[in-house]
Amino acid sequence: MEDQQLYPARQDLKLEPQGKSLKDDDVLQYLPVGTTATMYFRDRGPQVGWTTVFLAEYIGPLFIYLLFYFRVPHTYSHRDVFTASPHFVVKLACACHTCHYIKRLLETIFVHKFSHGTMPLKTIVKNCVYYWSFSAWLAYYINHPLYTPPSYGSLQVNYSLAVFVLCEAGNFSVHLALNNLTVDVGLKRRTFPNPTKNPFTWLFLFVSCPNYTYEIGTWVSFSVMTQCLPVALFTFLGFIQMTIWAKGKHKAYTREFKDYPHLRMPILPFLL
């Protein structure tokens, strides 16, 4: 009797014990096997769809930050419960952080197109711990009663806000452009992303993953706006991870498309 718990996403098939996993669209007659074939099966464990993954990763930071902003009990001392910071930058930082994650949630639901791929449940737990913990750490310091505003005052805050808004708009524009890419499913013919009439997408002329470029710009500006070390550390670690992803996508583009523009770099124009 078939084990109902071993749904397709949990099943991993290989032709060799240490070989690559077969893809869902692989056809047996086109695989390098003879009249008989031995398949090696592995249970990948509980799996979670990509939409659920991103919703879980983003909804945590959204609400965790607000707990510290409103200074609910047990976040700071009892004297500071439900008090408000006198600094405008603290209110602005909360608005920026909240809008950023609301944008991510809305994009996950309405913009992004996900494959049928999944993520192991244990991996999503690790990812949530990472995002949620960092959100709590940076929120604790930014909303702390002893928080000190940026050194250069409103000038530093206003310029950072301008960059933040531009990068958020750019990130959203690139996501829309990626969502509108045409794919010929029957022929499995894909096209690589190109600039559109939207000026924010013109960054495609120089990098393969401008959505990551804008995302880094968002967090760099937020770091400068708040002048908070935990935010800067989160930005730095995010930059490292997004660089790895961007290099992987850039390599895949150059391998798949012979006419891929040589001027493009993975994530930073002319540099990286």
C-alpha positions in Angstrom: 0.0 0.0 0.0 1.4 3.4 -0.9 2.6 5.5 1.9 0.4 8.6 1.8 3.0 10.6 3.6 5.5 10.3 0.8 3.9 12.9 -1.4 5.8 13.8 -4.6 7.7 16.8 -3.2 9.3 14.4 -0.6 10.5 11.9 -3.2 14.1 12.2 -4.5 15.1 9.8 -7.3 18.7 9.3 -8.6 20.3 7.1 -11.2 23.4 6.8 -9.0 23.7 6.9 -5.2 25.9 10.0 -5.3 24.5 11.4 -8.6 22.2 14.4 -9.2 18.5 14.2 -8.4 16.2 13.7 -11.3 14.0 16.6 -12.3 10.2 16.4 -12.4 10.2 16.9 -16.2 12.8 14.3 -16.9 11.6 11.5 -19.3 12.9 8.0 -18.7 13.5 7.2 -22.4 15.8 10.2 -22.7 17.9 9.3 -19.6 21.3 7.6 -20.0 19.9 4.1 -19.2 19.5 0.9 -21.1 16.5 -1.4 -21.2 16.6 -1.7 -17.5 17.3 1.0 -14.9 17.9 1.1 -11.2 16.5 4.1 -9.3 17.8 5.2 -5.9 15.1 6.6 -3.7 15.5 9.0 -0.8 12.9 10.6 1.4 13.6 14.3 1.5 11.5 14.8 4.6 8.6 17.3 5.1 8.5 20.0 2.5 7.0 23.5 2.4 6.0 25.4 -0.7 7.8 28.6 -1.6 4.9 30.9 -1.0 4.5 29.6 2.6 8.3 29.9 3.0 8.4 33.6 2.2 5.2 34.4 4.1 6.7 32.8 7.2 10.0 34.6 6.8 8.5 38.0 6.3 5.5 38.1 8.6 7.7 37.5 11.7 9.9 40.6 11.3 6.9 42.7 10.6 5.2 42.0 13.9 8.3 41.5 16.0 9.5 45.0 15.2 6.2 46.5 16.1 6.4 44.8 19.6 9.5 46.8 20.3 8.2 50.0 18.7 5.2 50.0 21.0 7.3 48.9 23.9 5.0 46.1 25.0 5.6 44.6 28.4 8.8 42.6 28.9 10.6 44.4 26.0 12.1 47.2 28.2 11.8 48.2 31.8 8.3 48.6 33.3 8.7 52.4 33.4 8.8 52.4 29.6 5.9 50.2 28.8 3.8 51.6 26.0 5.8 54.8 25.9 6.8 56.5 22.7 10.3 57.6 21.6 10.7 61.4 21.3 12.9 61.0 18.2 11.4 61.4 14.8 13.9 59.0 13.2 12.5 56.2 15.4 9.0 56.7 14.0 10.4 57.0 10.5 12.4 53.8 10.9 9.3 52.0 12.0 7.3 53.2 9.0 10.1 52.2 6.6 10.6 48.8 8.2 6.9 48.1 8.2 6.4 49.2 4.6 9.3 47.1 3.5 7.9 43.9 4.9 4.3 44.6 3.9 5.7 45.2 0.3 7.4 41.8 0.5 4.3 40.0 1.7 2.2 41.6 -1.1 4.8 40.7 -3.7 4.8 37.1 -2.5 1.0 36.9 -2.8 0.4 38.9 -6.0 3.6 39.4 -8.0 6.1 36.5 -7.6 5.6 33.4 -9.7 7.0 30.3 -7.9 7.9 27.0 -9.4 6.6 23.8 -7.9 9.8 23.5 -5.9 9.8 23.2 -2.2 12.0 23.8 0.8 12.7 21.3 3.6 10.8 22.1 6.8 14.0 22.2 8.9 15.5 24.8 6.5 12.5 27.1 6.8 12.8 26.9 10.6 16.5 28.0 10.3 15.6 30.8 8.0 12.8 32.1 10.2 15.1 32.0 13.3 17.6 34.1 11.3 15.2 36.7 10.1 13.1 36.9 13.2 16.1 37.1 15.5 17.8 39.8 13.6 14.5 41.8 13.5 14.2 41.6 17.2 17.9 42.6 17.7 17.8 45.7 15.5 14.3 46.7 16.8 15.5 46.4 20.4 18.3 49.0 19.8 16.4 51.4 17.5 13.4 51.6 19.8 15.4 51.6 23.0 14.7 54.5 25.4 18.4 55.3 25.4 18.7 55.3 21.6 20.8 58.1 20.2 19.8 59.8 16.9 22.2 59.9 13.9 25.2 62.1 14.2 24.3 64.4 11.3 20.7 64.8 12.3 17.9 65.5 9.8 20.4 65.8 6.9 21.5 62.2 7.4 18.0 60.9 7.9 16.4 62.7 4.9 19.1 61.7 2.4 18.8 58.1 3.7 15.1 58.2 3.4 15.3 59.4 -0.2 17.6 56.5 -1.1 15.4 54.0 0.8 12.3 55.0 -1.2 14.1 54.9 -4.5 15.6 51.5 -3.8 12.2 50.1 -2.7 10.6 51.4 -5.9 13.4 50.0 -8.0 13.2 46.6 -6.3 9.4 46.5 -6.9 9.9 47.5 -10.5 12.4 44.8 -11.2 10.1 42.2 -9.6 7.3 43.3 -11.9 9.7 43.0 -14.9 10.8 39.5 -13.9 7.1 38.5 -13.4 6.3 39.6 -17.0 9.1 37.5 -18.6 7.7 35.3 -21.3 8.3 31.6 -21.3 7.4 29.2 -24.1 6.4 26.2 -22.0 6.0 23.8 -24.9 9.5 24.4 -26.2 11.0 25.2 -22.8 12.3 28.4 -24.3 13.2 31.2 -21.8 14.3 34.7 -22.3 16.7 36.6 -20.1 15.5 39.8 -18.4 16.0 43.1 -20.2 15.3 46.8 -19.3 11.7 48.0 -19.9 10.3 51.5 -20.3 10.4 51.8 -16.5 13.7 53.7 -15.7 14.2 51.6 -12.6 14.7 48.5 -14.7 17.5 50.2 -16.7 19.9 48.7 -14.1 19.5 45.5 -16.1 22.0 47.1 -18.5 24.7 46.6 -16.0 23.8 43.8 -13.6 22.0 40.5 -13.9 20.2 40.8 -10.6 19.2 44.4 -10.0 16.5 43.3 -7.5 19.4 42.3 -5.2 21.2 45.5 -6.0 18.2 47.6 -4.9 17.6 45.4 -1.9 21.2 46.0 -0.7 20.6 49.8 -1.3 17.5 49.6 0.8 19.3 48.1 3.8 22.4 50.3 3.4 20.2 53.4 3.5 18.3 52.0 6.5 21.6 51.4 8.3 22.7 55.0 7.7 19.3 56.4 8.6 19.3 54.6 12.0 23.0 54.5 12.6 22.5 51.2 14.2 25.2 48.5 14.3 22.9 45.5 14.2 21.3 46.8 11.1 24.7 47.3 9.5 25.6 43.7 10.4 22.3 42.4 8.9 23.0 44.4 5.8 26.5 43.0 5.5 25.4 39.4 5.9 22.6 39.9 3.4 25.0 41.4 0.9 27.2 38.2 1.1 24.2 35.9 0.6 22.7 37.9 -2.2 26.1 38.1 -3.9 26.2 34.3 -3.9 22.7 34.1 -5.3 23.5 36.7 -8.0 26.7 35.0 -9.1 24.7 31.7 -9.4 22.0 33.3 -11.5 24.6 35.2 -13.6 26.5 32.0 -14.3 23.3 30.3 -15.3 22.3 33.1 -17.7 25.7 33.1 -19.4 25.6 29.3 -19.8 22.1 29.2 -21.2 22.1 32.3 -23.5 24.9 32.7 -26.0 23.9 36.3 -26.7 23.9 37.3 -23.0 25.3 40.9 -22.6 29.0 40.8 -21.7 28.8 44.2 -19.9 26.6 42.8 -17.1 28.0 41.9 -13.7 26.1 39.8 -11.2 25.1 42.4 -8.6 27.3 45.6 -8.6 27.8 47.5 -11.9 31.4 47.2 -13.2 32.6 45.7 -9.9 31.0 42.4 -8.8 
